[in-house]
Amino acid sequence: MRADDRPDISIVIVNRNTCGLLRACLHSIDILPDPVTYEIIVVDNASTDGSVQMVESVFPYVRIIRNETNTGFAFPNNQGLKLARGRHILLLNSDTEVMTGALERLVRYLDQHNSVGACGPRLLNPDGTLQRSCFSFPSPWRHLSDMLDLARIFPRNRLFANQRDWFDHTRTLPVDWVMGAALVVRRDVLNEVGVLDERFTLYCNELDWCRRIHKAGWDVHFVHEAEVVHHCGATRRDEDRGFRLQSEFLRNHFDYIRKHYGVAGLLWYRLWMVVGFGIRAIRIGAINSVRPTDSGRAHSRLVRGTFRAALTGQPETFFGSREEHSP
């Protein structure tokens, strides 16, 4: 139910050249019989595929912010957050479709659990299978386990694995952080914690946000009863050239570790990346020498570039210079 006054929830969607996906996303919200009131804010990052014109003609009630350049992910979301009027705010990817009852269940959950500052729904792949979306906070031990492949060898062991691997997605439970494809934050939390940290242009922004929410004394929960379909990666396919996204991924992760663990923590993080990706480079190189394939060579290039980026701390040297990125 669209609202003219203060709505139950404000939905902020960042878009860049995903006209078809965006239309499906907005349509999924528009046809829902949800009793909650909502407003929708679409922040468009200089799309050239007619996205803005589509929204204006098909969904005239949607508020549109037009950016003249591609401003990444954190900055445009913050633009929407600052304009949102709702009691709660949902950050929603343009490559999602909201299932019946999801908005009502998320709003009701926050209204009934005063200690919960943010929550995320159960994400589904387009074929209806589960898309794991709950994660543990990065830590020196977890990073070491990942680099030594202990997490892969023991995926269900909580000592080694990420929360994504062992977490029960069939129950509503507290988590460290949830994927930002669909993340609801209550107004009080936004006022207390603030908006996304814009140094994390594309990656780690929801991770950092959830960590700050926890530090402020709030809980973050996974709500399995609310479901959202996520066409994972669909918004990034056309941008993934020359490993530019890997450069941004590493840069954002390095910035995150530096922010929360300091310079010493970052050096430790990079050291184990050098060890882990050095081992991977040797293993993949050996496989490629026996069974060379185009995908194998591309994978080898990615691993070797990541090894060198960890060694030098300069991802752009091996994955291209910093460019504008899109979610």
Contacts in CASP RR format, 6 or more apart in sequence:
PFRMAT RR
TARGET T0000
AUTHOR 0000-0000-0000
METHOD contacts of the structure
MODEL  1
MRADDRPDISIVIVNRNTCGLLRACLHSIDILPDPVTYEIIVVDNASTDG
SVQMVESVFPYVRIIRNETNTGFAFPNNQGLKLARGRHILLLNSDTEVMT
GALERLVRYLDQHNSVGACGPRLLNPDGTLQRSCFSFPSPWRHLSDMLDL
ARIFPRNRLFANQRDWFDHTRTLPVDWVMGAALVVRRDVLNEVGVLDERF
TLYCNELDWCRRIHKAGWDVHFVHEAEVVHHCGATRRDEDRGFRLQSEFL
RNHFDYIRKHYGVAGLLWYRLWMVVGFGIRAIRIGAINSVRPTDSGRAHS
RLVRGTFRAALTGQPETFFGSREEHSP
1 34 0 8 1.000
1 35 0 8 1.000
1 36 0 8 1.000
1 37 0 8 1.000
1 38 0 8 1.000
2 37 0 8 1.000
2 38 0 8 1.000
2 39 0 8 1.000
2 61 0 8 1.000
3 37 0 8 1.000
3 38 0 8 1.000
3 39 0 8 1.000
5 37 0 8 1.000
6 85 0 8 1.000
6 86 0 8 1.000
6 87 0 8 1.000
7 36 0 8 1.000
7 37 0 8 1.000
7 38 0 8 1.000
7 39 0 8 1.000
7 85 0 8 1.000
7 86 0 8 1.000
7 87 0 8 1.000
8 36 0 8 1.000
8 37 0 8 1.000
8 38 0 8 1.000
8 86 0 8 1.000
8 87 0 8 1.000
8 88 0 8 1.000
8 107 0 8 1.000
9 36 0 8 1.000
9 37 0 8 1.000
9 38 0 8 1.000
9 86 0 8 1.000
9 87 0 8 1.000
9 88 0 8 1.000
9 89 0 8 1.000
9 90 0 8 1.000
9 103 0 8 1.000
9 106 0 8 1.000
9 107 0 8 1.000
9 184 0 8 1.000
10 38 0 8 1.000
10 39 0 8 1.000
10 40 0 8 1.000
10 41 0 8 1.000
10 80 0 8 1.000
10 84 0 8 1.000
10 85 0 8 1.000
10 86 0 8 1.000
10 88 0 8 1.000
10 89 0 8 1.000
10 90 0 8 1.000
11 29 0 8 1.000
11 38 0 8 1.000
11 39 0 8 1.000
11 40 0 8 1.000
11 41 0 8 1.000
11 89 0 8 1.000
11 90 0 8 1.000
11 92 0 8 1.000
12 41 0 8 1.000
12 43 0 8 1.000
12 77 0 8 1.000
12 80 0 8 1.000
12 81 0 8 1.000
12 84 0 8 1.000
12 89 0 8 1.000
12 90 0 8 1.000
12 91 0 8 1.000
12 92 0 8 1.000
13 22 0 8 1.000
13 25 0 8 1.000
13 26 0 8 1.000
13 40 0 8 1.000
13 41 0 8 1.000
13 42 0 8 1.000
13 43 0 8 1.000
13 92 0 8 1.000
13 93 0 8 1.000
13 94 0 8 1.000
14 42 0 8 1.000
14 43 0 8 1.000
14 45 0 8 1.000
14 72 0 8 1.000
14 73 0 8 1.000
14 76 0 8 1.000
14 77 0 8 1.000
14 93 0 8 1.000
14 94 0 8 1.000
14 327 0 8 1.000
15 22 0 8 1.000
15 42 0 8 1.000
15 43 0 8 1.000
15 44 0 8 1.000
15 45 0 8 1.000
15 47 0 8 1.000
15 51 0 8 1.000
15 94 0 8 1.000
16 44 0 8 1.000
16 45 0 8 1.000
16 46 0 8 1.000
16 47 0 8 1.000
16 51 0 8 1.000
16 70 0 8 1.000
16 72 0 8 1.000
16 235 0 8 1.000
16 326 0 8 1.000
16 327 0 8 1.000
17 47 0 8 1.000
17 48 0 8 1.000
17 49 0 8 1.000
17 51 0 8 1.000
17 238 0 8 1.000
17 326 0 8 1.000
18 47 0 8 1.000
18 49 0 8 1.000
18 51 0 8 1.000
18 94 0 8 1.000
18 95 0 8 1.000
18 234 0 8 1.000
18 235 0 8 1.000
19 47 0 8 1.000
19 49 0 8 1.000
19 50 0 8 1.000
19 51 0 8 1.000
19 54 0 8 1.000
20 54 0 8 1.000
21 94 0 8 1.000
21 95 0 8 1.000
21 231 0 8 1.000
21 234 0 8 1.000
21 235 0 8 1.000
22 42 0 8 1.000
22 51 0 8 1.000
22 54 0 8 1.000
22 55 0 8 1.000
22 94 0 8 1.000
23 54 0 8 1.000
23 58 0 8 1.000
24 97 0 8 1.000
25 92 0 8 1.000
25 93 0 8 1.000
25 94 0 8 1.000
25 95 0 8 1.000
25 96 0 8 1.000
25 97 0 8 1.000
25 98 0 8 1.000
26 40 0 8 1.000
26 42 0 8 1.000
26 55 0 8 1.000
26 58 0 8 1.000
26 59 0 8 1.000
26 62 0 8 1.000
28 96 0 8 1.000
28 97 0 8 1.000
28 98 0 8 1.000
28 99 0 8 1.000
28 229 0 8 1.000
29 38 0 8 1.000
29 40 0 8 1.000
29 98 0 8 1.000
29 103 0 8 1.000
30 59 0 8 1.000
32 98 0 8 1.000
32 100 0 8 1.000
32 101 0 8 1.000
32 102 0 8 1.000
32 103 0 8 1.000
33 100 0 8 1.000
33 101 0 8 1.000
34 100 0 8 1.000
34 101 0 8 1.000
34 102 0 8 1.000
34 103 0 8 1.000
34 104 0 8 1.000
35 104 0 8 1.000
36 103 0 8 1.000
36 104 0 8 1.000
36 107 0 8 1.000
38 103 0 8 1.000
39 63 0 8 1.000
39 84 0 8 1.000
39 85 0 8 1.000
39 86 0 8 1.000
40 59 0 8 1.000
40 61 0 8 1.000
40 62 0 8 1.000
40 63 0 8 1.000
41 62 0 8 1.000
41 63 0 8 1.000
41 64 0 8 1.000
41 65 0 8 1.000
41 80 0 8 1.000
41 83 0 8 1.000
41 84 0 8 1.000
42 55 0 8 1.000
42 62 0 8 1.000
42 63 0 8 1.000
42 64 0 8 1.000
42 65 0 8 1.000
43 64 0 8 1.000
43 65 0 8 1.000
43 67 0 8 1.000
43 76 0 8 1.000
43 77 0 8 1.000
43 79 0 8 1.000
43 80 0 8 1.000
44 51 0 8 1.000
44 52 0 8 1.000
44 55 0 8 1.000
44 64 0 8 1.000
44 65 0 8 1.000
44 66 0 8 1.000
44 67 0 8 1.000
45 67 0 8 1.000
45 69 0 8 1.000
45 70 0 8 1.000
45 71 0 8 1.000
45 72 0 8 1.000
45 76 0 8 1.000
45 326 0 8 1.000
46 66 0 8 1.000
46 67 0 8 1.000
46 68 0 8 1.000
46 69 0 8 1.000
46 70 0 8 1.000
52 64 0 8 1.000
52 66 0 8 1.000
55 62 0 8 1.000
55 64 0 8 1.000
56 64 0 8 1.000
63 83 0 8 1.000
65 76 0 8 1.000
65 79 0 8 1.000
65 80 0 8 1.000
65 83 0 8 1.000
67 76 0 8 1.000
67 79 0 8 1.000
69 324 0 8 1.000
70 324 0 8 1.000
70 325 0 8 1.000
70 326 0 8 1.000
71 324 0 8 1.000
72 201 0 8 1.000
72 202 0 8 1.000
72 324 0 8 1.000
72 325 0 8 1.000
72 326 0 8 1.000
72 327 0 8 1.000
73 201 0 8 1.000
73 202 0 8 1.000
73 205 0 8 1.000
73 325 0 8 1.000
73 326 0 8 1.000
73 327 0 8 1.000
74 196 0 8 1.000
74 197 0 8 1.000
74 198 0 8 1.000
74 199 0 8 1.000
74 200 0 8 1.000
74 201 0 8 1.000
74 202 0 8 1.000
74 205 0 8 1.000
75 198 0 8 1.000
75 201 0 8 1.000
77 91 0 8 1.000
77 195 0 8 1.000
77 196 0 8 1.000
77 205 0 8 1.000
78 195 0 8 1.000
78 196 0 8 1.000
78 198 0 8 1.000
81 89 0 8 1.000
81 91 0 8 1.000
81 190 0 8 1.000
81 195 0 8 1.000
81 196 0 8 1.000
82 195 0 8 1.000
86 187 0 8 1.000
87 107 0 8 1.000
87 186 0 8 1.000
87 187 0 8 1.000
88 106 0 8 1.000
88 107 0 8 1.000
88 110 0 8 1.000
88 184 0 8 1.000
88 185 0 8 1.000
88 186 0 8 1.000
88 187 0 8 1.000
89 184 0 8 1.000
89 185 0 8 1.000
89 186 0 8 1.000
89 187 0 8 1.000
89 190 0 8 1.000
90 103 0 8 1.000
90 106 0 8 1.000
90 182 0 8 1.000
90 183 0 8 1.000
90 184 0 8 1.000
91 180 0 8 1.000
91 182 0 8 1.000
91 183 0 8 1.000
91 184 0 8 1.000
91 185 0 8 1.000
91 206 0 8 1.000
92 98 0 8 1.000
92 181 0 8 1.000
92 182 0 8 1.000
92 228 0 8 1.000
93 180 0 8 1.000
93 181 0 8 1.000
93 182 0 8 1.000
93 230 0 8 1.000
93 235 0 8 1.000
93 327 0 8 1.000
94 235 0 8 1.000
94 327 0 8 1.000
95 181 0 8 1.000
95 230 0 8 1.000
95 231 0 8 1.000
95 232 0 8 1.000
95 233 0 8 1.000
95 234 0 8 1.000
95 235 0 8 1.000
96 181 0 8 1.000
96 182 0 8 1.000
96 228 0 8 1.000
96 229 0 8 1.000
96 230 0 8 1.000
96 231 0 8 1.000
97 228 0 8 1.000
97 229 0 8 1.000
98 182 0 8 1.000
98 228 0 8 1.000
99 124 0 8 1.000
99 226 0 8 1.000
99 227 0 8 1.000
99 228 0 8 1.000
99 229 0 8 1.000
101 226 0 8 1.000
102 121 0 8 1.000
102 226 0 8 1.000
102 227 0 8 1.000
102 228 0 8 1.000
103 226 0 8 1.000
105 121 0 8 1.000
105 223 0 8 1.000
105 225 0 8 1.000
105 226 0 8 1.000
106 119 0 8 1.000
106 120 0 8 1.000
106 121 0 8 1.000
106 184 0 8 1.000
106 223 0 8 1.000
106 226 0 8 1.000
107 184 0 8 1.000
109 116 0 8 1.000
109 119 0 8 1.000
109 172 0 8 1.000
109 221 0 8 1.000
109 223 0 8 1.000
109 226 0 8 1.000
110 116 0 8 1.000
110 117 0 8 1.000
110 119 0 8 1.000
110 184 0 8 1.000
110 186 0 8 1.000
113 219 0 8 1.000
113 221 0 8 1.000
115 218 0 8 1.000
115 219 0 8 1.000
116 186 0 8 1.000
116 218 0 8 1.000
116 219 0 8 1.000
116 220 0 8 1.000
116 221 0 8 1.000
117 185 0 8 1.000
117 186 0 8 1.000
117 188 0 8 1.000
117 189 0 8 1.000
117 213 0 8 1.000
117 218 0 8 1.000
117 219 0 8 1.000
117 220 0 8 1.000
118 178 0 8 1.000
118 183 0 8 1.000
118 184 0 8 1.000
118 185 0 8 1.000
118 186 0 8 1.000
118 189 0 8 1.000
118 209 0 8 1.000
118 210 0 8 1.000
118 213 0 8 1.000
118 218 0 8 1.000
118 220 0 8 1.000
118 221 0 8 1.000
119 178 0 8 1.000
119 183 0 8 1.000
119 184 0 8 1.000
119 220 0 8 1.000
119 221 0 8 1.000
119 222 0 8 1.000
119 223 0 8 1.000
120 133 0 8 1.000
120 178 0 8 1.000
120 179 0 8 1.000
120 182 0 8 1.000
120 183 0 8 1.000
120 184 0 8 1.000
120 221 0 8 1.000
120 222 0 8 1.000
120 223 0 8 1.000
120 226 0 8 1.000
121 182 0 8 1.000
121 223 0 8 1.000
121 224 0 8 1.000
121 226 0 8 1.000
121 227 0 8 1.000
121 228 0 8 1.000
122 130 0 8 1.000
122 133 0 8 1.000
122 169 0 8 1.000
122 222 0 8 1.000
122 223 0 8 1.000
122 224 0 8 1.000
122 225 0 8 1.000
122 226 0 8 1.000
122 227 0 8 1.000
122 228 0 8 1.000
123 130 0 8 1.000
123 131 0 8 1.000
123 132 0 8 1.000
123 133 0 8 1.000
123 179 0 8 1.000
123 181 0 8 1.000
123 182 0 8 1.000
123 227 0 8 1.000
123 228 0 8 1.000
123 229 0 8 1.000
123 230 0 8 1.000
124 130 0 8 1.000
124 131 0 8 1.000
124 227 0 8 1.000
124 228 0 8 1.000
124 229 0 8 1.000
124 230 0 8 1.000
125 131 0 8 1.000
125 229 0 8 1.000
125 230 0 8 1.000
125 232 0 8 1.000
126 229 0 8 1.000
126 231 0 8 1.000
128 229 0 8 1.000
130 169 0 8 1.000
131 230 0 8 1.000
131 232 0 8 1.000
132 164 0 8 1.000
132 165 0 8 1.000
132 167 0 8 1.000
132 169 0 8 1.000
133 164 0 8 1.000
133 169 0 8 1.000
133 178 0 8 1.000
133 179 0 8 1.000
133 181 0 8 1.000
133 222 0 8 1.000
133 230 0 8 1.000
134 163 0 8 1.000
134 164 0 8 1.000
134 167 0 8 1.000
134 169 0 8 1.000
134 175 0 8 1.000
134 176 0 8 1.000
134 177 0 8 1.000
134 178 0 8 1.000
134 179 0 8 1.000
134 222 0 8 1.000
135 162 0 8 1.000
135 163 0 8 1.000
135 164 0 8 1.000
135 175 0 8 1.000
135 176 0 8 1.000
135 177 0 8 1.000
135 178 0 8 1.000
135 179 0 8 1.000
135 207 0 8 1.000
136 142 0 8 1.000
136 162 0 8 1.000
136 163 0 8 1.000
136 164 0 8 1.000
136 176 0 8 1.000
137 176 0 8 1.000
137 177 0 8 1.000
137 207 0 8 1.000
137 211 0 8 1.000
138 207 0 8 1.000
138 253 0 8 1.000
138 256 0 8 1.000
138 257 0 8 1.000
140 261 0 8 1.000
140 265 0 8 1.000
140 268 0 8 1.000
140 269 0 8 1.000
142 151 0 8 1.000
142 160 0 8 1.000
142 162 0 8 1.000
143 269 0 8 1.000
143 272 0 8 1.000
143 273 0 8 1.000
144 150 0 8 1.000
144 272 0 8 1.000
145 151 0 8 1.000
145 159 0 8 1.000
145 160 0 8 1.000
145 161 0 8 1.000
146 162 0 8 1.000
147 272 0 8 1.000
147 273 0 8 1.000
147 275 0 8 1.000
147 276 0 8 1.000
147 277 0 8 1.000
148 275 0 8 1.000
148 276 0 8 1.000
149 276 0 8 1.000
150 160 0 8 1.000
151 160 0 8 1.000
151 161 0 8 1.000
151 162 0 8 1.000
151 165 0 8 1.000
153 160 0 8 1.000
154 160 0 8 1.000
154 161 0 8 1.000
155 161 0 8 1.000
155 165 0 8 1.000
155 166 0 8 1.000
156 165 0 8 1.000
156 166 0 8 1.000
157 166 0 8 1.000
158 166 0 8 1.000
163 175 0 8 1.000
163 176 0 8 1.000
167 173 0 8 1.000
167 175 0 8 1.000
167 222 0 8 1.000
169 222 0 8 1.000
169 224 0 8 1.000
170 224 0 8 1.000
171 224 0 8 1.000
172 221 0 8 1.000
172 222 0 8 1.000
172 223 0 8 1.000
172 224 0 8 1.000
172 225 0 8 1.000
173 221 0 8 1.000
173 222 0 8 1.000
174 219 0 8 1.000
174 220 0 8 1.000
174 221 0 8 1.000
174 222 0 8 1.000
175 220 0 8 1.000
175 221 0 8 1.000
175 222 0 8 1.000
176 210 0 8 1.000
176 211 0 8 1.000
176 214 0 8 1.000
176 220 0 8 1.000
177 206 0 8 1.000
177 207 0 8 1.000
177 209 0 8 1.000
177 210 0 8 1.000
177 211 0 8 1.000
177 220 0 8 1.000
178 206 0 8 1.000
178 210 0 8 1.000
178 220 0 8 1.000
178 222 0 8 1.000
179 206 0 8 1.000
179 230 0 8 1.000
180 206 0 8 1.000
181 228 0 8 1.000
181 230 0 8 1.000
181 232 0 8 1.000
182 228 0 8 1.000
182 230 0 8 1.000
183 206 0 8 1.000
183 209 0 8 1.000
185 209 0 8 1.000
185 213 0 8 1.000
189 213 0 8 1.000
189 216 0 8 1.000
189 218 0 8 1.000
192 216 0 8 1.000
193 209 0 8 1.000
193 212 0 8 1.000
193 213 0 8 1.000
193 216 0 8 1.000
194 212 0 8 1.000
196 205 0 8 1.000
196 206 0 8 1.000
196 208 0 8 1.000
196 209 0 8 1.000
197 205 0 8 1.000
197 208 0 8 1.000
197 209 0 8 1.000
197 259 0 8 1.000
199 252 0 8 1.000
199 255 0 8 1.000
199 259 0 8 1.000
200 207 0 8 1.000
200 208 0 8 1.000
200 252 0 8 1.000
200 255 0 8 1.000
200 256 0 8 1.000
201 248 0 8 1.000
201 252 0 8 1.000
201 325 0 8 1.000
202 245 0 8 1.000
202 248 0 8 1.000
202 249 0 8 1.000
202 252 0 8 1.000
202 325 0 8 1.000
202 326 0 8 1.000
202 327 0 8 1.000
203 248 0 8 1.000
203 249 0 8 1.000
203 252 0 8 1.000
203 253 0 8 1.000
204 252 0 8 1.000
204 253 0 8 1.000
204 255 0 8 1.000
204 256 0 8 1.000
205 252 0 8 1.000
207 256 0 8 1.000
208 256 0 8 1.000
208 259 0 8 1.000
208 260 0 8 1.000
210 220 0 8 1.000
211 260 0 8 1.000
213 220 0 8 1.000
214 220 0 8 1.000
235 326 0 8 1.000
235 327 0 8 1.000
236 245 0 8 1.000
236 326 0 8 1.000
236 327 0 8 1.000
239 245 0 8 1.000
239 325 0 8 1.000
239 326 0 8 1.000
242 319 0 8 1.000
242 320 0 8 1.000
243 301 0 8 1.000
243 302 0 8 1.000
243 305 0 8 1.000
243 318 0 8 1.000
243 319 0 8 1.000
243 320 0 8 1.000
244 319 0 8 1.000
244 320 0 8 1.000
244 323 0 8 1.000
244 325 0 8 1.000
245 325 0 8 1.000
246 302 0 8 1.000
246 306 0 8 1.000
246 315 0 8 1.000
246 319 0 8 1.000
247 309 0 8 1.000
247 315 0 8 1.000
247 316 0 8 1.000
247 318 0 8 1.000
247 319 0 8 1.000
247 320 0 8 1.000
247 322 0 8 1.000
248 315 0 8 1.000
248 322 0 8 1.000
248 325 0 8 1.000
249 315 0 8 1.000
250 306 0 8 1.000
250 309 0 8 1.000
250 310 0 8 1.000
250 315 0 8 1.000
250 319 0 8 1.000
251 315 0 8 1.000
251 316 0 8 1.000
251 322 0 8 1.000
254 266 0 8 1.000
254 269 0 8 1.000
254 270 0 8 1.000
254 313 0 8 1.000
254 315 0 8 1.000
257 265 0 8 1.000
257 266 0 8 1.000
257 269 0 8 1.000
258 265 0 8 1.000
258 266 0 8 1.000
261 268 0 8 1.000
261 269 0 8 1.000
270 310 0 8 1.000
270 311 0 8 1.000
270 313 0 8 1.000
273 306 0 8 1.000
273 307 0 8 1.000
273 310 0 8 1.000
274 307 0 8 1.000
274 310 0 8 1.000
274 311 0 8 1.000
277 303 0 8 1.000
277 304 0 8 1.000
277 306 0 8 1.000
277 307 0 8 1.000
277 310 0 8 1.000
278 303 0 8 1.000
278 307 0 8 1.000
280 303 0 8 1.000
280 307 0 8 1.000
281 300 0 8 1.000
281 303 0 8 1.000
281 304 0 8 1.000
281 307 0 8 1.000
284 296 0 8 1.000
284 299 0 8 1.000
284 300 0 8 1.000
284 303 0 8 1.000
285 300 0 8 1.000
287 296 0 8 1.000
288 296 0 8 1.000
288 297 0 8 1.000
288 300 0 8 1.000
305 318 0 8 1.000
305 319 0 8 1.000
306 318 0 8 1.000
308 317 0 8 1.000
308 318 0 8 1.000
309 315 0 8 1.000
309 317 0 8 1.000
309 318 0 8 1.000
309 319 0 8 1.000
316 322 0 8 1.000
END
